[in-house]
Structures are given as structure tokens and as C-alpha cells.
Amino acid sequence: MTHQIDTADHILELERMISKLLATGDVGQMMEYMADDVKLLNPGAELLVGNHHEKEALEAARNTEGLDMSFEPTGAEISSSGDMAFAYGEIFMKLPDGSQQTEKYVTIWRKNDGKWQVVLQARNANS
């Protein structure tokens, strides 16, 4: 029997898959990769706990005409124990008024019962 050894590349693949789900508007499938009690640190907002907050925000964004969002992971690392990881990258937004905004993000991943889920997501708006 072989055991899959997860690597930083695997975490980057998960991030890219979630990015594709965002592009197709499949918010429900995205939530499969967010822990129920995920902590969300969004620019200018209080700490939010729970994937329902992310789901509501992404659904509202999906339904906002003229808003286009995407993200690209640029790096990841995995713990030596193989059960925690982080990834980081940039979020790109075209706003309804035609302006553009870029943010940085980091996600903390935890492997639980063989499944990777985001347990913390932090975003920081570029000035």
C-alpha cells in the first residue's frame, strides 16, 4: 500500500482548482475546501468565523454586474508533519465602475481525515 505524500505543489494545485471554481461561479463547490469554522480576515472588516460568510460574499459578488474577480497563488509551503500548509498570492478585481484593485492573500490549510481545508484566509488590499 502506498501513501500519498502531499507537497507544496499539491497545495498550489488545490488553490488553482478553487480559482477555476471561482471563475465558473461554482461557489457551492468552493465551500467544500473551506472549513465550517474558517476564520476570515478581510480588509477593513471584523473577524468573521464560518464558511457561510464567505459563501454569502462570493454569491453577492457573482451577482454584481460589472464585478470580476480572480486570484492567482504564487507560493505555498507545507509543514514537516504534513497536516498544515499555507499558500499566498494575489487577488485581482475589476470593479463595476471600471476601476481595478489588487489584493494580497494568504490561506492556512489543515488536513483533517485525509482532506485539506482552508482554516484561515487573510486578505490585504494594496494601496
Biotite code that builds the C-alpha atoms (Angstrom):
import biotite.structure as struc

atoms = struc.array([
    struc.Atom([0.000, 0.000, 0.000], chain_id="A", res_id=1, res_name="MET", atom_name="CA", element="C"),
    struc.Atom([1.316, 3.456, -0.869], chain_id="A", res_id=2, res_name="THR", atom_name="CA", element="C"),
    struc.Atom([0.563, 6.699, 0.911], chain_id="A", res_id=3, res_name="HIS", atom_name="CA", element="C"),
    struc.Atom([0.355, 9.964, -0.963], chain_id="A", res_id=4, res_name="GLN", atom_name="CA", element="C"),
    struc.Atom([2.916, 12.444, 0.282], chain_id="A", res_id=5, res_name="ILE", atom_name="CA", element="C"),
    struc.Atom([1.450, 15.918, -0.038], chain_id="A", res_id=6, res_name="ASP", atom_name="CA", element="C"),
    struc.Atom([3.752, 18.692, -1.184], chain_id="A", res_id=7, res_name="THR", atom_name="CA", element="C"),
    struc.Atom([3.581, 22.440, -1.619], chain_id="A", res_id=8, res_name="ALA", atom_name="CA", element="C"),
    struc.Atom([2.789, 21.745, -5.282], chain_id="A", res_id=9, res_name="ASP", atom_name="CA", element="C"),
    struc.Atom([-0.328, 19.841, -4.180], chain_id="A", res_id=10, res_name="HIS", atom_name="CA", element="C"),
    struc.Atom([-1.488, 22.859, -2.163], chain_id="A", res_id=11, res_name="ILE", atom_name="CA", element="C"),
    struc.Atom([-0.883, 25.106, -5.194], chain_id="A", res_id=12, res_name="LEU", atom_name="CA", element="C"),
    struc.Atom([-2.968, 22.703, -7.305], chain_id="A", res_id=13, res_name="GLU", atom_name="CA", element="C"),
    struc.Atom([-5.822, 22.980, -4.788], chain_id="A", res_id=14, res_name="LEU", atom_name="CA", element="C"),
    struc.Atom([-5.563, 26.774, -4.869], chain_id="A", res_id=15, res_name="GLU", atom_name="CA", element="C"),
    struc.Atom([-5.652, 26.803, -8.698], chain_id="A", res_id=16, res_name="ARG", atom_name="CA", element="C"),
    struc.Atom([-8.646, 24.472, -8.707], chain_id="A", res_id=17, res_name="MET", atom_name="CA", element="C"),
    struc.Atom([-10.519, 26.821, -6.359], chain_id="A", res_id=18, res_name="ILE", atom_name="CA", element="C"),
    struc.Atom([-9.580, 29.736, -8.619], chain_id="A", res_id=19, res_name="SER", atom_name="CA", element="C"),
    struc.Atom([-11.171, 27.883, -11.548], chain_id="A", res_id=20, res_name="LYS", atom_name="CA", element="C"),
    struc.Atom([-14.310, 27.259, -9.474], chain_id="A", res_id=21, res_name="LEU", atom_name="CA", element="C"),
    struc.Atom([-14.463, 30.995, -8.758], chain_id="A", res_id=22, res_name="LEU", atom_name="CA", element="C"),
    struc.Atom([-14.185, 31.720, -12.481], chain_id="A", res_id=23, res_name="ALA", atom_name="CA", element="C"),
    struc.Atom([-17.133, 29.424, -13.215], chain_id="A", res_id=24, res_name="THR", atom_name="CA", element="C"),
    struc.Atom([-19.192, 30.774, -10.302], chain_id="A", res_id=25, res_name="GLY", atom_name="CA", element="C"),
    struc.Atom([-19.387, 27.407, -8.524], chain_id="A", res_id=26, res_name="ASP", atom_name="CA", element="C"),
    struc.Atom([-19.467, 28.847, -5.014], chain_id="A", res_id=27, res_name="VAL", atom_name="CA", element="C"),
    struc.Atom([-21.016, 25.712, -3.524], chain_id="A", res_id=28, res_name="GLY", atom_name="CA", element="C"),
    struc.Atom([-18.138, 23.530, -4.676], chain_id="A", res_id=29, res_name="GLN", atom_name="CA", element="C"),
    struc.Atom([-15.650, 26.113, -3.393], chain_id="A", res_id=30, res_name="MET", atom_name="CA", element="C"),
    struc.Atom([-17.084, 25.710, 0.109], chain_id="A", res_id=31, res_name="MET", atom_name="CA", element="C"),
    struc.Atom([-16.004, 22.047, 0.104], chain_id="A", res_id=32, res_name="GLU", atom_name="CA", element="C"),
    struc.Atom([-12.473, 23.394, 0.577], chain_id="A", res_id=33, res_name="TYR", atom_name="CA", element="C"),
    struc.Atom([-13.361, 25.817, 3.396], chain_id="A", res_id=34, res_name="MET", atom_name="CA", element="C"),
    struc.Atom([-13.633, 24.518, 6.960], chain_id="A", res_id=35, res_name="ALA", atom_name="CA", element="C"),
    struc.Atom([-17.032, 25.099, 8.552], chain_id="A", res_id=36, res_name="ASP", atom_name="CA", element="C"),
    struc.Atom([-15.353, 27.351, 11.125], chain_id="A", res_id=37, res_name="ASP", atom_name="CA", element="C"),
    struc.Atom([-12.906, 29.095, 8.752], chain_id="A", res_id=38, res_name="VAL", atom_name="CA", element="C"),
    struc.Atom([-11.587, 32.418, 10.074], chain_id="A", res_id=39, res_name="LYS", atom_name="CA", element="C"),
    struc.Atom([-11.834, 35.275, 7.554], chain_id="A", res_id=40, res_name="LEU", atom_name="CA", element="C"),
    struc.Atom([-9.683, 38.387, 7.877], chain_id="A", res_id=41, res_name="LEU", atom_name="CA", element="C"),
    struc.Atom([-10.913, 40.765, 5.173], chain_id="A", res_id=42, res_name="ASN", atom_name="CA", element="C"),
    struc.Atom([-9.683, 44.326, 4.599], chain_id="A", res_id=43, res_name="PRO", atom_name="CA", element="C"),
    struc.Atom([-11.487, 46.853, 6.780], chain_id="A", res_id=44, res_name="GLY", atom_name="CA", element="C"),
    struc.Atom([-13.738, 44.249, 8.398], chain_id="A", res_id=45, res_name="ALA", atom_name="CA", element="C"),
    struc.Atom([-14.052, 42.468, 11.703], chain_id="A", res_id=46, res_name="GLU", atom_name="CA", element="C"),
    struc.Atom([-13.033, 38.836, 12.071], chain_id="A", res_id=47, res_name="LEU", atom_name="CA", element="C"),
    struc.Atom([-15.693, 36.569, 10.587], chain_id="A", res_id=48, res_name="LEU", atom_name="CA", element="C"),
    struc.Atom([-15.991, 32.913, 11.569], chain_id="A", res_id=49, res_name="VAL", atom_name="CA", element="C"),
    struc.Atom([-17.776, 30.409, 9.361], chain_id="A", res_id=50, res_name="GLY", atom_name="CA", element="C"),
    struc.Atom([-17.757, 29.458, 5.712], chain_id="A", res_id=51, res_name="ASN", atom_name="CA", element="C"),
    struc.Atom([-21.301, 30.794, 5.320], chain_id="A", res_id=52, res_name="HIS", atom_name="CA", element="C"),
    struc.Atom([-19.815, 34.321, 5.426], chain_id="A", res_id=53, res_name="HIS", atom_name="CA", element="C"),
    struc.Atom([-17.512, 33.535, 2.504], chain_id="A", res_id=54, res_name="GLU", atom_name="CA", element="C"),
    struc.Atom([-20.323, 31.820, 0.608], chain_id="A", res_id=55, res_name="LYS", atom_name="CA", element="C"),
    struc.Atom([-22.645, 34.820, 1.020], chain_id="A", res_id=56, res_name="GLU", atom_name="CA", element="C"),
    struc.Atom([-19.929, 37.273, -0.039], chain_id="A", res_id=57, res_name="ALA", atom_name="CA", element="C"),
    struc.Atom([-18.958, 35.240, -3.109], chain_id="A", res_id=58, res_name="LEU", atom_name="CA", element="C"),
    struc.Atom([-22.576, 34.764, -4.168], chain_id="A", res_id=59, res_name="GLU", atom_name="CA", element="C"),
    struc.Atom([-23.185, 38.508, -3.846], chain_id="A", res_id=60, res_name="ALA", atom_name="CA", element="C"),
    struc.Atom([-20.033, 39.205, -5.865], chain_id="A", res_id=61, res_name="ALA", atom_name="CA", element="C"),
    struc.Atom([-21.094, 36.706, -8.521], chain_id="A", res_id=62, res_name="ARG", atom_name="CA", element="C"),
    struc.Atom([-24.430, 38.524, -8.845], chain_id="A", res_id=63, res_name="ASN", atom_name="CA", element="C"),
    struc.Atom([-22.902, 42.020, -9.038], chain_id="A", res_id=64, res_name="THR", atom_name="CA", element="C"),
    struc.Atom([-22.879, 43.212, -12.634], chain_id="A", res_id=65, res_name="GLU", atom_name="CA", element="C"),
    struc.Atom([-19.517, 44.553, -13.737], chain_id="A", res_id=66, res_name="GLY", atom_name="CA", element="C"),
    struc.Atom([-17.574, 42.904, -10.895], chain_id="A", res_id=67, res_name="LEU", atom_name="CA", element="C"),
    struc.Atom([-14.960, 40.409, -11.993], chain_id="A", res_id=68, res_name="ASP", atom_name="CA", element="C"),
    struc.Atom([-12.669, 38.645, -9.525], chain_id="A", res_id=69, res_name="MET", atom_name="CA", element="C"),
    struc.Atom([-9.837, 36.184, -9.919], chain_id="A", res_id=70, res_name="SER", atom_name="CA", element="C"),
    struc.Atom([-6.850, 35.081, -7.901], chain_id="A", res_id=71, res_name="PHE", atom_name="CA", element="C"),
    struc.Atom([-3.508, 33.510, -8.590], chain_id="A", res_id=72, res_name="GLU", atom_name="CA", element="C"),
    struc.Atom([-1.478, 31.618, -5.989], chain_id="A", res_id=73, res_name="PRO", atom_name="CA", element="C"),
    struc.Atom([2.222, 32.384, -6.183], chain_id="A", res_id=74, res_name="THR", atom_name="CA", element="C"),
    struc.Atom([3.681, 30.220, -3.432], chain_id="A", res_id=75, res_name="GLY", atom_name="CA", element="C"),
    struc.Atom([2.997, 27.585, -0.794], chain_id="A", res_id=76, res_name="ALA", atom_name="CA", element="C"),
    struc.Atom([4.730, 25.651, 1.945], chain_id="A", res_id=77, res_name="GLU", atom_name="CA", element="C"),
    struc.Atom([3.721, 22.538, 3.836], chain_id="A", res_id=78, res_name="ILE", atom_name="CA", element="C"),
    struc.Atom([4.660, 21.557, 7.384], chain_id="A", res_id=79, res_name="SER", atom_name="CA", element="C"),
    struc.Atom([7.089, 18.728, 8.031], chain_id="A", res_id=80, res_name="SER", atom_name="CA", element="C"),
    struc.Atom([4.239, 16.862, 9.753], chain_id="A", res_id=81, res_name="SER", atom_name="CA", element="C"),
    struc.Atom([2.224, 17.091, 6.521], chain_id="A", res_id=82, res_name="GLY", atom_name="CA", element="C"),
    struc.Atom([-1.001, 18.270, 8.137], chain_id="A", res_id=83, res_name="ASP", atom_name="CA", element="C"),
    struc.Atom([-0.691, 22.066, 7.874], chain_id="A", res_id=84, res_name="MET", atom_name="CA", element="C"),
    struc.Atom([0.193, 24.302, 4.957], chain_id="A", res_id=85, res_name="ALA", atom_name="CA", element="C"),
    struc.Atom([-0.096, 27.857, 3.747], chain_id="A", res_id=86, res_name="PHE", atom_name="CA", element="C"),
    struc.Atom([-0.423, 29.451, 0.345], chain_id="A", res_id=87, res_name="ALA", atom_name="CA", element="C"),
    struc.Atom([-0.286, 33.061, -0.774], chain_id="A", res_id=88, res_name="TYR", atom_name="CA", element="C"),
    struc.Atom([-0.874, 35.087, -3.878], chain_id="A", res_id=89, res_name="GLY", atom_name="CA", element="C"),
    struc.Atom([-2.774, 37.966, -5.429], chain_id="A", res_id=90, res_name="GLU", atom_name="CA", element="C"),
    struc.Atom([-6.448, 38.734, -5.961], chain_id="A", res_id=91, res_name="ILE", atom_name="CA", element="C"),
    struc.Atom([-7.430, 40.793, -8.986], chain_id="A", res_id=92, res_name="PHE", atom_name="CA", element="C"),
    struc.Atom([-10.721, 42.687, -9.149], chain_id="A", res_id=93, res_name="MET", atom_name="CA", element="C"),
    struc.Atom([-12.364, 44.729, -11.845], chain_id="A", res_id=94, res_name="LYS", atom_name="CA", element="C"),
    struc.Atom([-14.978, 46.842, -10.089], chain_id="A", res_id=95, res_name="LEU", atom_name="CA", element="C"),
    struc.Atom([-18.362, 47.888, -11.524], chain_id="A", res_id=96, res_name="PRO", atom_name="CA", element="C"),
    struc.Atom([-17.082, 51.452, -12.047], chain_id="A", res_id=97, res_name="ASP", atom_name="CA", element="C"),
    struc.Atom([-14.334, 50.077, -14.331], chain_id="A", res_id=98, res_name="GLY", atom_name="CA", element="C"),
    struc.Atom([-11.509, 50.613, -11.848], chain_id="A", res_id=99, res_name="SER", atom_name="CA", element="C"),
    struc.Atom([-9.185, 47.795, -10.865], chain_id="A", res_id=100, res_name="GLN", atom_name="CA", element="C"),
    struc.Atom([-7.979, 46.683, -7.461], chain_id="A", res_id=101, res_name="GLN", atom_name="CA", element="C"),
    struc.Atom([-5.320, 44.200, -6.405], chain_id="A", res_id=102, res_name="THR", atom_name="CA", element="C"),
    struc.Atom([-5.043, 42.493, -3.033], chain_id="A", res_id=103, res_name="GLU", atom_name="CA", element="C"),
    struc.Atom([-2.639, 40.049, -1.452], chain_id="A", res_id=104, res_name="LYS", atom_name="CA", element="C"),
    struc.Atom([-3.893, 36.966, 0.358], chain_id="A", res_id=105, res_name="TYR", atom_name="CA", element="C"),
    struc.Atom([-2.739, 34.062, 2.474], chain_id="A", res_id=106, res_name="VAL", atom_name="CA", element="C"),
    struc.Atom([-4.631, 30.877, 3.246], chain_id="A", res_id=107, res_name="THR", atom_name="CA", element="C"),
    struc.Atom([-3.814, 28.447, 6.030], chain_id="A", res_id=108, res_name="ILE", atom_name="CA", element="C"),
    struc.Atom([-4.727, 24.859, 5.217], chain_id="A", res_id=109, res_name="TRP", atom_name="CA", element="C"),
    struc.Atom([-5.224, 21.935, 7.616], chain_id="A", res_id=110, res_name="ARG", atom_name="CA", element="C"),
    struc.Atom([-5.503, 18.283, 6.651], chain_id="A", res_id=111, res_name="LYS", atom_name="CA", element="C"),
    struc.Atom([-8.219, 16.515, 8.607], chain_id="A", res_id=112, res_name="ASN", atom_name="CA", element="C"),
    struc.Atom([-9.197, 12.901, 7.926], chain_id="A", res_id=113, res_name="ASP", atom_name="CA", element="C"),
    struc.Atom([-7.226, 12.994, 4.684], chain_id="A", res_id=114, res_name="GLY", atom_name="CA", element="C"),
    struc.Atom([-8.960, 16.117, 3.358], chain_id="A", res_id=115, res_name="LYS", atom_name="CA", element="C"),
    struc.Atom([-7.356, 19.550, 3.014], chain_id="A", res_id=116, res_name="TRP", atom_name="CA", element="C"),
    struc.Atom([-9.460, 22.568, 4.020], chain_id="A", res_id=117, res_name="GLN", atom_name="CA", element="C"),
    struc.Atom([-8.780, 26.272, 4.469], chain_id="A", res_id=118, res_name="VAL", atom_name="CA", element="C"),
    struc.Atom([-8.981, 27.169, 8.166], chain_id="A", res_id=119, res_name="VAL", atom_name="CA", element="C"),
    struc.Atom([-7.894, 30.817, 7.854], chain_id="A", res_id=120, res_name="LEU", atom_name="CA", element="C"),
    struc.Atom([-7.947, 33.280, 4.993], chain_id="A", res_id=121, res_name="GLN", atom_name="CA", element="C"),
    struc.Atom([-6.463, 36.761, 5.253], chain_id="A", res_id=122, res_name="ALA", atom_name="CA", element="C"),
    struc.Atom([-6.592, 39.475, 2.613], chain_id="A", res_id=123, res_name="ARG", atom_name="CA", element="C"),
    struc.Atom([-4.766, 42.779, 2.461], chain_id="A", res_id=124, res_name="ASN", atom_name="CA", element="C"),
    struc.Atom([-5.699, 45.486, -0.033], chain_id="A", res_id=125, res_name="ALA", atom_name="CA", element="C"),
    struc.Atom([-2.891, 47.154, -1.963], chain_id="A", res_id=126, res_name="ASN", atom_name="CA", element="C"),
    struc.Atom([-2.928, 50.956, -1.698], chain_id="A", res_id=127, res_name="SER", atom_name="CA", element="C"),
])
